[in-house]
Structures are given as structure tokens and as C-alpha cells.
Amino acid sequence: MKHPIPQSVRCRCRYLSIVMLASICLLSLASHPALAQDQNLIIDLDPPGQRDFVLDRAELITPEDEARIKALADPLLTDTAAPLVVVTINSMAEHGGMGLRIETFARLLFDQWQIGPAKIGDTTWNKGILLLVSRSDRKARIELGAGWGREKDQLCQQIMDEQIIPRFREGKFSEGIVAGAEALEKMARGLKLPTPPKPAWYYPVMLGVIGLAIFTIVSLARKGSNGWAWIFWGVVFAVIGTILYHALTNSGRGSGGFSGGSFGGGGFSGGGGASGSW
């Protein structure tokens, strides 16, 4: 004969089960990299000077290109109160970010440095821009202040895919960073973005097409070919032109008078931006 389990014992077992389940969930959440911000993680990285704009810890940027970045970032900050900050590191782990996603690391760093003013007078602003490159992790991130919302995410991804990552894949880190900074400066001013760089095969192929066109025209003229021959070759070159066009287009994928600095203004990220890897 089975004896019924007392109600008090059942309640106690149920309580212990709930406690154990809650403990497991808390441990799981605490160990998840995406929630590192909730653990008050401090990135071991100090900002550059208030109007230096560049922190090149991975030594990826040439002195000339660093000067170019500063030359465009300084008037941008003065004209629009939107600091453009470029940071390169060897790895996220080197600065206390072991296991973090590049998005989490960039957001933590943005908030820790308080990039850009959160307000200008009574106007909510918060339009800082961070370009972060982690060399060993082979990751890059554009992180935007919350004032941008998510409306610039597509443009940021375009900049990442067309200006930065293609150059990184060729080992041209300084060139890619400058191109990204120049495009971000135009984005911040509401200007048209630069066109993507031509791939290495573009010019040899175009020379070949031009040479073939000249040879064909001369040959047809000498032979006195009829209209159908001209139409045929016209269609051929139209098809070649269409193919080249699609190959190129798919190959990549203010306040005025602001006198403050880039950091400590209370700025924080809203999660907008774009990431890339090479």
C-alpha cells in the first residue's frame, strides 16, 4: 500500500526546485557576454585627448593618415557637436574584453568614455561616432550615439562594406580607416557618401573591352559589313557593359560653434551602427 506524500513535503520540494532553477538561470545570465554591461565591466583603455580623436594602440595608422583624420574630425566637432573617434587595438581580450562580441565591447567603451555631449542646452543631442578596429580579432565596429537612433545603420553598413572591409582584406589598414573616417564625416554632415573603390580587375578588364571594341569597329569598317553585324556587336558590348556594372555595384557591400571636447559629456550609445570582419 502506497503512503501519500504529505502536503508540507511536496511544497518543500517544489520550493527547492524553483530555487535551483532560478540559480541556474542567474548563473547562465551572468556568464553571457552580451550581458557584461550589467556586470559593470570596465574596459582597460583610456581615451585620447579631448580633441585628439585617434587612439592607435595597434599601430595601424600612418602619421599622415592620423593627421588627415584629425583635420576632418576637429571641424566636424566644432560645427556639429558630433565627435568622430577612431580607436585601434590588438585584441579585445588585451583590454578586459575576453569573450565579448565587438558590438558589446564598442558599446561599453562608448558609454565608459561618454563620447559626445548628451545635451546642448535643453536639446537632447548625443551624436558621437566611434570607429573601433580590433586587429587580432579581425573585427571592426561603427558605434553611434543614441541621438542617431537607428536611421543611420544602413549607411554605416554601407561604409563598412564598401570603404573599410575591402581595404582591410588587402592589408591596407591605414587606408581603410581613413576612408571609413572620411565617409563617416560626410554621413554626419548629411552629405553624399564616397563611391566605393574599384576592384583590382577593373582597369585591365576595361582596357581589354576598349581594345576589343576598337578592333571590332576597325575590322567591320574595313570589311564593309552590313547593318546586322553592327547590331550584333552592339548587343555584345551592351551585355559586357551590363555585366561589369552589376559586378561593380555588388562588389562591396548641427549645432555650430561647439567648443567642448569629445569625452565626458554624458554621451551614451543607442546600439546603432554596423559591424564587419575580414
Secondary structure, DSSP 8 states (H G I E B T S, - for coil): ------HHHHHHHHHHHHHHHHHHHHHHHHH-GGGGGGGT---S-----TTT-EEETT--S-HHHHHHHHHHHHHHHHHHS--EEEEEES-SGGGT-TT--HHHHHHHHHHHHT-SBSEETTEE----EEEEEETTTTEEEEEEEGGGTTTTHHHHHHHIIIIIHHHHHTT-HHHHHHHHHHHHHHHHHT---------TTHHHHHHHHHHHHHHHHHHHHHHT--HHHHHHHHHHHHHHHHHHHHHHHTS----S-----SSSSB--EEEEEEEEE-
